[in-house]
Amino acid sequence: MKFTDFNLKDTIQAAITDAGFTEPSPVQKDAIPLILEGHDIIAQAQTGTGKTAAFGLPIMSMMKADGSVEGLVIVPTRELAMQVSDELFRFGQKSGLKTATVYGGTPYGKQIDRIKQASVVVATPGRLQDLLMSGKIKINPKFVVLDEADEMLDMGFLDEIKNIFTFLPKERQTLMFSATMPKGIRKLAEQILNSPKTVSITKSESTNTNITQLYYVVQERERDDALVRLIDYKNPNKCIIFCRMKKEVDRLVAHMTAQGFKVSGLHGDMEQKQREVTIRAFKQGGIDIFIATDVAARGLDVNDVTHVFNYHIPFDSESYVHRIGRTGRAGKTGEAITLVSPNELRTIKRIEKDVGAKLVTQVIPTRMEVQNNRADELIAKIAETKVTENAINLVKTLQHDLDIVTIAHLLASLVQEESFVKGKDNIGLGLEEIELLIERAMQNRGGGGGGGRNRGRNNRGSRSGGGGSRHGRNGRSGGGDRGGRSGGGRDSRNGGQGSRN
């Protein structure tokens, strides 16, 4: 199926073509026709499945750009509000549809002025409720979307959402998107939706086939060394490292910064301004590595993330799908890498079963293997480098005192110093040891303990991804500063929720 099969408005189709989209994702394929037919829908789909386009394209195709607010999208956090608004702006720009982003911590006046000019408002619950209750705005949207509905309930916005709907017109089309369907979501759907159609994307469909899923078995004390070694070996363009707790984010930011990586952290204790600066730096390339908790990264939308690392295995399969959905976007390939201890192997097998995908076990590369990869890339880089006039003059100067072979050796030694790999030779368990532990775990005899240290390194298996010298290691970015919580009325929660992170 192609996007052209939906018969969307010409200007919307042109925007889709400009964005490089051709084939709809499963949630788009199922939801767009139902929305165009005028149905309310309740859609269950994970992060990274194309939900914004699933509701944005059809409702914007039906809008008239008559100068009024025709669409309202309610989202849980400021970051998600900005990301959704940016994407909707791109979809609607050729149609003359403007967007306004509404969230706490920003002056009311500017937001009100933008709402008056907008066709679509993307808002967080607290600030939107304040504007409606105070009478500062009056809107009559034809289309209302609740995005990440389960997250809004988790953050305690249920009362605000119910109150907001008392200010909205009865005649409307309401669309609810949620990654999970707990009892509270189903009850809310009964109250605000009218005979909704259901769209449910199965776990196997929501696990992106463009993502290679790998796991490495290491002892608990080896996690930091394993993470550094894998980043040295994989040499990611941009990557996100997921942690379970805020203190783990802060500690890992300090550790990775000390190793020379350009890294920053994201969690609920950071001030909103710092969060926005950090996310912008990651998107624009000022930061190569993002370390975040699950809640803090919810809604983060960066298309060129090549790798996702799970520093610890997530507690449940849905969190795993959320995390790995940050890579392999927009038709690109990605890798999801999970570090597990020996006693977590049964959890890996459970996640495999839940998500309907195979997680491949591999062995942490040795120091020499990473060194050899870097040498290979360095040789290729030298071979492709153009000779400059300044380089010729430098060699001529050196030839006054040294022969050409000695000069070559000295320059190669100087360049190679930057690609030296630190750390111990072997990290983690070998394939034979892992296979034995998996067999024991599946026989319910327990997968605990690390076994002996006879690694079976002769059976290392295949690895995906290249190595090469790490670019940008000289630049450092801190970013783990723990500011106070952001203000801005009720939506101060949107940048917070630190206690859950």
N, C-alpha and C positions, 0 to 999 in steps of 0.2 A: 504494500500500500504506500502511496505517496501523499504528501501534504496537498498536492493539487487535487486529489480525490475529494477533499472536504468542500471544495467550491467556496472558499473563503473570499472575502472582499479583495478586489485586485490589489489595493494598496497594502493590505495585510500580507497577501501572498508575496508581494514584492519584497516586503521586509523579511519574510521567511527565507526567500531566495538569497537575499543579501547576507543573512546570518549563516548561510551554508547548510541549512537543514533540508533534507530530502525525504527521509523516511521517519514517520512518527514512532515514538517509543510506545510500549504496550499501554501505558496509562493514557497517552494522548490518543491512540487509536480507538480506545474504548470510550473515553470521556467526551471528546470533541463532538461526535455526532449527536450524543444525547443532549449536550448543552445547546447545540444549534437547533435542536427540536423543541427547546424550551423547558426541558425537565429540570427539576431540582435533582441534585445528585449527592451521594455520599461516597467518597472515593478513598479507598485504603491503598496507599502506595508509599514506598520508602523514599527517603531523601536521595536525590540524584537521579530520579526517574523522569524528570521533565514535567513536574507538576505545574510550574508557573506557566509554561506554554500551553499545558492542557486546559487551564481555565482562561488564560489571558487571550489566546488567539481567537477562540470563538466569541467571547463576550465583546472584544474590541471589534471584531468583524460585524457585530450587530449594532454597534453604537453609531450615533448620528453626528457626533461632534457639534451639538447644538448650543454649547456654552454652559451646560449644566453638568453637575456631577452625576454621571450615569453608572459608574462602577465604584464599589467600595470593597477593598481587600483588607482584612484584619489579620495581623500576624503577631507572634509573641514577642519579638525582640526588635531593637533598633536596627541591628545589623541586617536582619532578614528584611525589614521594611525597606532599607536602602537598596538591597540587592534586587528585591522583587520590583521596586519602582524603576530601577535602571533597566531591567529587562523589559518591563511593560512599555517604557518610554521608547525603546528601540523598536518594539513591535508596532507601536501606534504613531510613530513620528511621521510617516508618509501619509497617514490618514488625518493629520492635524489634531491628534488626541494627545493632550497634555496630562502629565501625572503630578501629583503632589504627595510628598512624604510627610507623615505626621507622627511625631514621637516626643516624649518628655525631654526636658533639659534644653529646649530650644524656645526662643521667644514666641509667644502666641501670635503676635502681629504678622510676622513674615509667613507663618504657616497659614493663617487665615487668608492672607492675600493670594497665596498660591492655590488654596482650595477654590477660591472664587474664579480662577482661570482654568481649573482642571476638569478633565473628563473622568479621570480615575484617581481616587484617593487611596493610598496605602498607609495604614495606620496601626499603631499599637493600641491595645485596649484602654489603658489608663488615660492617656492624653485625649483620645477620641471621646471617651465618656465625659471628661472635663469640658471639652468644647461643646458637646451636645447639651449637657445639663445646664451650663452657664448661658446657653442661648447664643453663644458667639457664632455658631454655624447652624444652618438648617439645610439638610440635604435629603434628596428623594431618589436614591439610586435604584435603577432597574435591576442591577446585578449586585449581589453581595456574596463575597467569598470568605470563608474561614479557612486559613491556611495553617498547617501544623496545629490542628485543633487540640490534639492530645497534649502538646507542649504547653499550650495556653492553660489547660486545666491543671497540669502539673505545677505551673507557676502561680496558681491561685487566682486566675482571672475569670472564673466562672460567673461570679456575680456581675462583674463589669460587662461581660458579653451579654448576659441576659438583659441587663439594663439598656445597653446600646440598642438592642432589637426593639425596645419599646419606642424608640425614636425613629425607626425605619418604617417605610410604607408597607402595608399588608400585601399589596400587589407587587411582587418582586420575584426574581429567580435566585434561589439561594444554593450555593455550592459549598460543600464541606469536604476538605481534604485532611487526612490524618494518617500517620504512619501506623498507629495501632488503634484498636477499637475497644477500649475499656467500657465498663458499664456507664460511666459518666458521660462519655461521648455519645453512646447510643441514646441515652435519655435526653441529652441536649438536642440531638438530631430530631427526635420525636416532637420537640417543642418548636423548632424553628424551620423545619423542612416540610414541604407539602408533597406527599406521595412520591418520595425520592426514588430514583433509580440507583442501583448499587454498582459501583465499579471496584473490583478487588483484584489487585495484581499479586499473584502468588509469589512466594519467596524465591522460587527458582527463576521466575521471570524478572524479579526485582534485583537479582544478583547479576550485575553487568558481566556479560561474556567477554568484554574487552579487558577485564581485570584478571591478571594472573595472581592466584592466591597461594602464598608460600608460608611455611612456618619452620622455625628453627628451635631446636631443643637445647636449652642452656641451663646451667645451675643458677640459682637465684643471684648469687654474688657476681655472676658474669654478665648481667644484663647491660650495664653501661658499656663494658668493653665490646660486647656483641653488637650493640647499636652503632658505635663508632666504626667498627670494622665493616659492617654492612653498608653504611653510608659511604665509607671510603671505596668499597668495592662497586656498589651500584652507581655511585656518582650521580645522584638525582638532580634534575633541574630545579624542581621545587618539591618539598615533601612536608607532610604533616605527621607529627608523632603524637599519638593519643595516650594520655595518662588517666588514671582513675581519680586522683586527688590533686587539689591545688598545691599542696606542699611538694608533691612529686614534680609538678610542672616547674615550680621555682627552683628546686634542686637541680633538675635536669637542664634547665636554661643555663644555670651557672656552670654546670659541668661541660656542656657542649660549647659554651662561649670560651671557656678556658682551653678547649681543644682547637680553637681557631675558626669555628663555624660561625656563619652569619645567622643568628638564631634569635627568636623572640617567643614569649609565652602569651597565652590567653586564658584567663580564668575570671571568675566572678568578682574577685576582690579588686580588679583593676578599675580605675576611673574610666568613664565612658569616652572621654576625649583620647585617653591613651589607647583604648581598645580600637577606636576608629583609625588612629595614626598607625597602629601596628598592622591592622588588616590592610590598610592602603599600601603600606611598605611591602607587605607580602605579595600583594597583587602586582605591584609595579617593579618587583625584583630587588628591592633594597634588602630584603630578608629571604634567605633560601630555605630556612627550616622553621616551621611553626610548631610549637609544642602546646597542646591544648587539652582541656577536659572535654568530656562529651557534651555537657550542657552549654559550655562557653562556645563551642564550635558549631552548635546547631544552626543550620541555615547558612553557614559559610559557603560561598559559591565562588570558587576559583577554578577556571577551566584547564589550566596547564599544570596541575599537580601530577607529577609522574609517579610518586610513591606515597603510600600510607604505611606507617609503622605503628603497630600495637605494642607499646612498651610492656604492657600487661594485657593478657587476654581479657576482653570485655565480659561482664557478668552474664549477658544473655545474647541470644542470636540476633535479635533486632538491633541491639547496639552495634553488633559486629557489622551488620549490613549498612547501618547508618555511617559508620566510620569508613568502610572501604568505598562507599559511594562517592567519596571526595575525589577519587582518581578515576581514570578511564572515562572522562566526560567528553561530550561533543564529538563522539566518534573516535577519540584518541585511545590508545592503549595505556594501561597502568599496572602497577604491581602493588599488592597488599601483603605486607610482611608482618607476621606475628611472632613474638618471642614467647615461648612457653617453657615452664619448668617440667621435669619428668612427671610430677604428680598432676599435671594439667592435661595430659594426653587424652583422657577420656572426655574432657570438655571440648577439645578440638574435634573429636569424632562426633560428639553431639551436635556441634555447630555445622559440621559437614552435612549431617542428616537433615538438620532444620532448614538450611539454606539451599540444599540440593546442588551443591557444588563440591568439587574435589579440592582439598587443600593439600598441596604437595610438600613433603618434608625434604629439606635440604640441609647441608652442613655448612657452618660458618667457614668462609674462606680462610686459609692460613695467611700469615703475614707475607710469606714469599709469593703466594698467588696474587695478592693485591699488588705487591711490588712489581711483579712481572706484568700485570695488566697496565700499571702506570707506565712502565718502560715501553711497552708496545704502543701506547697512545702517544707517548713523548716522541718516539721514533717517527710515527705517522705525522705528527704535528710538525716536526723538523723538516720532513720531506716535502710538506705542503707549503712551507714558509717561503715567501718571496725575499730574495736578497736585496737589501737596501744599500744605498750609497754610504750611509753612515757606518753600516756593518763592514763594508769593504775597507773604508778608511781605518776602522778600528783594528782589523786584521793586519793591515799594512803597518800600522804603528807597532803592534805586538811583534811583527816579524823582524824588527830591528834587534830584538834580544832573544827571540825564541823561534824554533823551527815550526813549520805548519802542523806537524803531527802533535807536538806538545801543546800548541795553541788549541787544537781540536779537543784534546783530552781535558785540558783545563776548563774550557767552556762547557763541555759535556758534564764534567763533575759539578760545575757551578749550577747548571740547570737541574741536574738530577737530585741535588740536595733538597729541592722543594718537594720532591715526590717521595721522600723517605716515609715509610710506614712505621708508626710506633706500635707498641703493645706486644703482648706475648705471641708466640707462634701459633698455638692452637687454642680455640675458644669453643665451648659447647661440646655436644656429643656427636659421635660418628654415626653413620647410617646403620651399621650392624647393631649398635647399642640401642638406637632409637627403635628399630624394628622389634628387638627383643622386649623393650618396655611396652610398646604398643600391644604386642601379643599378650603380655601379662595383664595389661589393663583390660583388654577385651575379654579375658578369661576371668575377670573380676577378682584377680589376686592382688590388685593394687598396682599402681604405676609409680609409687613413691620412691624416693631415694634416687641417687644419681648413678647407682651401679659403680663398677670400677672405672678407672680412668684409661683402660685399654680401648682406644677410640675406634679402632677399625678404620683408620684414616686411608687405607688403600682402597676403600669402597666409597669414595666421596660422592659419586653420582653427578648428574648434570646440573648445571646452574644456568639460570637465565639472567640477562643483563650484563652489561659490560662494566669495566672498571674505568681506569683512566685517572689522570690527575684531577684533583679537586679544584674547580675554579672558584675564585672569590674568597679563599680562606683568609686572606690578609685583612679583609674588611670585617669588622665586628659590629654587631648590633646587640645591645643589651636587651631591653624590652621586658624585663621581668619585674619592673617596679610595682610595688604594691601600693597603689593610691587608695584614698578613701572612696567610699561608694559615691556614685554620681547622684546628683540631685535631680530636679526636674519633675516634681509632682509624683503621681502614682507610678509613672513608668520608670522610676529609678530601679524598679525590679528588673527591667528589661536588660540592663547591663550588669545585673548582679546575680542573685541566686547562688552566692558563693557557698553557702552552707551545704548545697547539694553537690557542689563540684568536687 
